[in-house]
Amino acid sequence: MSEPRNLAVGDVLRCRWGFDQTNVDYYQVTALIGRTMVEIRQIEAEEVEDMPMQGWSTPRYGRFIGDPLRRRAKGSSVRIDSHSSAYLMDPVSEADGKKVYERSRWTAYA
């Protein structure tokens, strides 16, 4: 039996991936389907470069990119594709009624 889903609509997931660089993508759960499936949509990232070709990013809640994806959730994670998975991010605080998430380091070496 598969592990039950531990995600809710509105949850934000982070996916870190890359070879010789660190890419960070964010997803938002937009629907629950059955006992184990979710619909997710990629969301924009606010990026701040603090050194050449590297910096920090944070998810921009509700700022969707592209079409919805349906994926099977395992606990609080979702397999995005053959080489990456996204994991639940817990907000670190709330400001002006909006959830605030920790920053994630990214690098983009040429």
C-alpha positions as a printed NumPy array, in Angstrom:
array([[  0.   ,   0.   ,   0.   ],
       [  1.344,   3.45 ,  -0.871],
       [  2.125,   6.108,   1.71 ],
       [ -0.803,   8.522,   2.139],
       [ -0.525,  12.078,   0.946],
       [  0.344,  14.671,   3.606],
       [ -0.278,  17.839,   1.579],
       [ -3.052,  20.428,   1.46 ],
       [ -4.273,  22.873,  -1.158],
       [ -2.08 ,  25.967,  -0.96 ],
       [  1.045,  24.17 ,   0.258],
       [  4.322,  25.265,  -1.35 ],
       [  6.902,  22.709,  -2.489],
       [ 10.583,  23.292,  -3.331],
       [ 12.541,  21.315,  -5.914],
       [ 16.348,  21.624,  -6.001],
       [ 18.151,  20.035,  -8.932],
       [ 21.096,  20.394, -11.267],
       [ 24.526,  19.169, -12.253],
       [ 27.407,  21.588, -11.557],
       [ 24.818,  24.185, -10.569],
       [ 21.812,  24.413,  -8.257],
       [ 18.425,  25.174,  -9.788],
       [ 15.458,  25.876,  -7.528],
       [ 11.851,  25.555,  -8.689],
       [  8.744,  26.115,  -6.59 ],
       [  5.303,  24.523,  -6.896],
       [  1.961,  25.164,  -5.244],
       [ -0.642,  22.485,  -4.551],
       [ -3.842,  23.568,  -6.333],
       [ -6.037,  20.463,  -5.902],
       [ -6.189,  17.096,  -4.146],
       [ -7.186,  14.116,  -6.274],
       [ -8.18 ,  10.869,  -4.628],
       [ -6.049,   9.588,  -1.743],
       [ -2.559,  10.007,  -3.194],
       [ -2.65 ,  12.382,  -6.174],
       [ -2.252,  16.154,  -6.283],
       [ -2.476,  18.856,  -8.89 ],
       [  0.455,  21.252,  -8.661],
       [  1.485,  24.325, -10.604],
       [  4.919,  25.848, -10.829],
       [  5.127,  29.309,  -9.303],
       [  7.5  ,  32.186,  -9.933],
       [ 10.586,  32.74 ,  -7.828],
       [ 11.847,  36.107,  -6.672],
       [ 15.59 ,  35.968,  -7.256],
       [ 18.291,  38.208,  -5.866],
       [ 21.805,  37.833,  -7.266],
       [ 24.419,  38.522,  -4.578],
       [ 27.486,  37.281,  -6.468],
       [ 28.079,  36.685, -10.176],
       [ 25.752,  33.875, -11.325],
       [ 24.503,  32.997,  -7.851],
       [ 22.068,  34.249,  -5.289],
       [ 18.921,  33.565,  -3.297],
       [ 15.327,  32.875,  -4.28 ],
       [ 11.962,  32.758,  -2.553],
       [  8.628,  31.477,  -3.886],
       [  6.039,  33.977,  -5.137],
       [  2.826,  32.437,  -3.848],
       [ -0.003,  32.291,  -6.392],
       [  2.119,  33.566,  -9.318],
       [  1.649,  30.55 , -11.579],
       [  3.84 ,  29.495, -14.514],
       [  2.617,  27.034, -17.121],
       [ -0.049,  24.374, -16.976],
       [ -1.124,  22.262, -13.994],
       [  0.628,  18.929, -13.429],
       [ -0.926,  15.849, -11.835],
       [  1.474,  13.842,  -9.717],
       [  1.355,  11.135,  -7.074],
       [  2.306,  12.453,  -3.648],
       [  4.217,  10.352,  -1.145],
       [  3.867,  11.87 ,   2.289],
       [  4.847,  15.514,   1.837],
       [  6.825,  15.119,  -1.388],
       [  6.013,  14.882,  -5.092],
       [  8.137,  13.359,  -7.853],
       [  8.386,  16.03 , -10.559],
       [ 10.228,  13.963, -13.183],
       [ 12.877,  11.245, -13.46 ],
       [ 15.603,  13.373, -11.857],
       [ 13.847,  15.579,  -9.314],
       [ 11.325,  15.697,  -6.496],
       [  9.693,  18.611,  -4.683],
       [  9.352,  18.745,  -0.901],
       [  6.974,  20.643,   1.361],
       [  8.221,  23.999,   2.61 ],
       [  7.015,  25.171,   5.993],
       [  6.538,  28.931,   6.268],
       [  8.997,  30.575,   8.647],
       [  6.63 ,  33.429,   9.534],
       [  3.677,  35.474,   8.354],
       [  3.695,  39.156,   7.414],
       [  0.678,  41.216,   6.377],
       [ -1.415,  38.044,   6.152],
       [  1.044,  36.362,   3.762],
       [  3.197,  33.341,   4.504],
       [  6.941,  33.953,   4.361],
       [  9.273,  31.138,   3.261],
       [ 12.992,  30.651,   3.785],
       [ 15.384,  31.663,   1.034],
       [ 17.028,  29.018,  -1.147],
       [ 20.525,  29.299,  -2.631],
       [ 20.89 ,  28.95 ,  -6.405],
       [ 23.917,  28.917,  -8.69 ],
       [ 24.109,  29.168, -12.48 ],
       [ 27.642,  28.48 , -13.619],
       [ 28.378,  28.67 , -17.331]])
